[in-house]
Amino acid sequence: MANPDPTTGTNATAGVPVARMSFDQFMATGPGDLFRSDVPVVIKLPESVQGLGRDGVAARLGNMLVTLFTEPGDKNHPGRWETRDIRLREFFADDKYMTSPDTWHRIVSNIRNSPADVNAVVGFDAEKFFGYGRSLYAANLWISHRGVFTKSHFDEFENFNIALEGRKRFIIAPPGSRDYYPRSVLRGFGDKSQVFDMDNVDPQRYPRLVPKLAQRRDLILEAGEMLYLPLGWWHQAESLDEVNVNVNFWLKSSKILRRPHVLGVALYTYAYRKLTRVYSYKPTEVQSS
């Protein structure tokens, strides 16, 4: 694998500098080498790759049924996001979804089953780019306003997150289970930490987490950049601009077999979500405008 340069262009502010690769380096090595290296990397997309921002997404997918996530705007709120389905054009038409000071709103839609729309939104042939085939679990469209915060958690997939408009701050920490004080598996929170915000950790209450924080990556993902986030790594994200549009690809990987905690939590969480009908990122039936 071509070695990412951890010192050039990084905007990390704490812990370990984030590694970076050029697009040419990524194309020369492919996702497989990133999976094996198992460290977060930011890849700068070339100017020739022109994805869609809010206006382009609204024009192409405005009629699509998407899931609106709503939660009190409080980083310490312990509950789940509430969800309901709306048309994407409704989200853009109602200012409260973008400006409500005490409530977070975000849109999520898995558009995996519409490759033409995926390619149009991200600006390239995603299947050729990733070679995902059957390994693709989801191609999620995310739209959020400034301040929307995703609490610290891990995913059971290899993750490529592309910023199309706006910026997001990510804090990413290495895999682990006990050191992160996971929440109740029985309530479907096993992939989430009791420490909601890794910027605000009480070392007396959570002493095992302190050494992990020294290994964290702290970065801002800019529009036109793609973040590789390895399977099982803990992370949180915060939207920084008025409108933030991202697409992320979740890819299944055998790496999960080497992380039994991630595998066990993933299987239980899948069953829990199916039983309780919690949002499960099923593919959306896209109806282009």
SULZI-V835195 format. One record per backbone hydrogen bond with DSSP energy under -0.5 kcal/mol. NH is the residue of the N-H (numbers start at 1). CO is the residue of the C=O. Records with the same first field share a line. If there is no record, write none. Layout:
NH->CO + CO
//
This chain:
5->20
6->4
9->7
16->216
19->40
20->5
21->42
23->44
26->22
27->23
28->24
29->25
30->26
33->30
34->30
35->31
36->32
37->33
38->34
41->228
42->19
43->226
44->21
45->43 + 224
49->46
50->48
51->49
52->121
57->53
58->54
59->55
60->56
61->57
62->58
64->61
66->64 + 86
67->108
68->66 + 84
69->67 + 106
70->82
71->104
73->102
74->72
77->74
82->70
84->68
86->66
88->64
89->62
90->87
91->87
92->88
93->89
94->90
95->93
97->94
98->95
99->95
100->96
103->100
104->71
106->69
107->143
108->67
109->141
110->282
111->109 + 139
114->111
117->114
118->114
119->115
120->116
121->117
122->118
123->119
124->119
126->124
129->125
130->126
131->127
135->132
136->133
137->250
138->250
140->248
141->109
142->140 + 246
143->107
144->244
145->105
146->242
147->239
148->145
150->237
151->149
152->196
153->235
154->191
158->251
159->229
160->249
161->159 + 227
162->160 + 247
163->225
164->162 + 245
165->245
168->221
169->238
170->168 + 219
171->236
172->217
173->234
180->177
181->178
182->177
183->189 + 192
188->185
189->184
192->189
193->152
194->180 + 181
195->180
196->194
200->197
203->201
206->202
209->206
210->206 + 207
213->209
214->210
215->212
216->213
217->172
218->14
219->170 + 217
221->168 + 219
222->220
224->163
225->222
226->43
227->161
228->41 + 226
229->159 + 227
230->228
232->155
233->230
234->173
235->153
236->171
237->150
238->169
239->148
240->167
241->167
244->144
245->165
246->142
247->162
248->140
249->160
250->138 + 248
251->158 + 249
252->135
256->253
257->254
258->255
259->256
262->259
263->259
264->260
265->261
266->262
267->263
268->264
269->265
270->266
271->267
272->268
273->269
274->270
275->271
276->272
277->273
278->273
284->110
286->284
289->60
//
